[in-house]
Amino acid sequence: MPTDDDVVELLEVAKAGIHLPDEMPFGIAWTTLEGAAFDRGFMQHYWRTRAAFTPEVWFLNFMVELDGRPIGAQSLGAEEFAIYRTVHTGSWLGLEHQGRGLGKEMRAAVLGFAFDGLDALVAESSAFIDNAASNGVSRALGYEENGVSSLAPQGVARPTQKFRMTADMWRSRPRPALGIEGLDGIRDVFGAASADRA
């Protein structure tokens, strides 16, 4: 989890570019902001999700590092996790780091955290139909397609592909080893108290 100083460094990665100017891969067009508005919105997003974190509704903004430097972000969130045991994911990478398999590693890491650390039952994700990279990550990790929907980040509806992964699907194939430290003492803040573990 990034500190405020880390978020400032991550902001510089985002400002250097996340996608081409004629693309919009996000359901909210946050990358279209410019100047101080972009900086302020970026920082406020991190502050807001920290301040609003409860066992009923939570959102984690993990910072992704390569060789000790921030390169992007991977999110994991849930609503009423204690009841539904369902999480959703989102991510972005700086342009210069894309196309190297890092997006797949990022997603696998938070899926391992969700399924093996929090005992999630389901993970959901979605991407615009034309976002080949994100859809490719979902398919490569073994998600199943779960219908279509649409989002309109710039006022025009565009179709999205929805994906679903269950805990059984996650455990049906070998996965990279993942180390999770310090979680047992704070599982309750996610709505996943230690007593719930099978």
N, C-alpha and C positions, 0 to 999 in steps of 0.2 A: 504494500500500500504506500503510495507516495506521500511524502511530507509536502508542506507548502513550497519549500525550496525545490523539491523534485518537480512539482507541478509547473513551476516557472520554467524549468529546463524542458519539460514535456511540451509546454506551450511553444517553445522555439521550434521543436520538431514539427508540430502541427502547422506553424506558420510557414515552414519551408515547403509544405505541400503534402497533401494526403491523396488527392486524386486530380485528374486532369480538369482544366477549367470547364470543359463542356460536359462533364459527368456530375452526377449527384447520387452517390451510393447510399446515402443515409435517409431515414424516414423523416428526420428533422433537418432542415437545410442550414445547420449551424456553421458550416464552413463558408457560407456566402457573406458572413459578416466581415467587416474590414476594420483595420486600425484599432483604436481603443475599444470599440464595441466587441470586436473579436476577443481581445485580451480579457476584457471584463467578463464576457459570457463564459469563456473557457474556465477562468478561475471560479466564478460563481457556481458553475456546474459541480465542481468538486466540493466546494463548501456546502452547497445545498444538499447533496446526497449524503455527506457526513452528518449534517445537522438533523436530517429527517430519518436517519437510520433507526428502525425499531424492529422487534421480532416479527411484527405483523407485515411490515413493508421495508425491504432493505435492498440496497444497490451498492455493489462494490466496484470501484474503479481501480483495477490493478494496473500498475505501470509495468511495461515490458522493457527489459534491458538486454542489451547485447554488448559484451565486453565492457560492462560497467557503465554503459551510457544508455539513456532512455531512447527507445525507438518507436514506441506506440503504446496503446492501451487496450486492455481486455476487460470487459465488464461482465458481471454476473449479478443477477437480481432475482427477487422473488416477492410474491404477495401471498400472505397466509401460508408460509412454508410448512408450519406445523400441521396444517390440514392437508394441503395438496402435494407437498414434497416435490414441487415443480419449480424449475429455474429457467431463466432465459438469458441469452448471451448476446453480446455485441462487441465490436472491436474496430480498431483502425491501426494502420501502420504508416509511418513516413514513407513517401514515394520511393526513396532510395533503398528501402529495405524490403520492398515488395517483390514477389516472384521468386523467393528463395526458400519457401516451405515454412517460414516463420509463423504465418497465420495459422497453419495446421497445428504447430507446436503450442501456440498460445491457447487455442481452443481446447486442445487435449489437456492442457494443464488445468484449466478451470473446470472441465468436465470431471477430471480426476478429483479435484477438490470437492465438487458437488456430490458425486456418487460415492467416493470412498471416504471423504472427510465428513460430509453432512448427511449421508445416507439419503440423498435425493432419489426419487423414483423416476422422474422424467426431466429431460432438458429440451427446451424448444429454441428454435432459431428461425430466422427468415431473412430473405434478401430479395432485392429486385430480380426479376427473371433475367435481365441482361447483365447481372453482376456475376460473371462466370467464376471469378476467383473465390468469392464467398460461397457460392453454391458448390463449387468444387471441393472446398474444405469440408463442408457438411457431408457430401457424398463420400469423400475419402475416409472420413472418420466413422462412417457406418450409420448415419441418420437415415430414417425413412421419410419420403415425401409425405406431407400431411396437409394437402390442400393448397389452395391459392387464395390470396387476398389482394388488397391494394393499399397504397399509401400515396399521398400527394404532397411531398415536401416543398414543392414550388408551385402549388395550386393546380397541378394537372395530375389526375390519378394515373398511377402506373402499377402494373401487376407485380405481385410478390409471390415467391415460392416459400411455403412454410415447411419446416422440417421438425422431426420429433425423434428423440433418442430415449430409450428406457434403460434402466439400470441393468436389466438382463442383456440388452443389446451391447451396452458398454463392456460388460464382462464376458461377452461371447468370443472375444479375440484378444490376443496379447496387446498390452498397452505399455507405453514407456513408464519406467519407474518414476514415482512422484513423492517427494518428501514434503510433509506438512508438519510444521512445528507450532506448538502453543495453542492448538485449536481446542483441545479437550476442556480447558478452563473457561472457554467463552462460547461453547456450543449453544447455550441458552439464548444468546443475543440474536441468533439466527432462527430461533424457534425450533432448534434441534437439540434439546437437552440430552445430556449423557444417558439419562435413564431410558431414553427412547431407542437406544442402540440395541439391535438384535444380536 
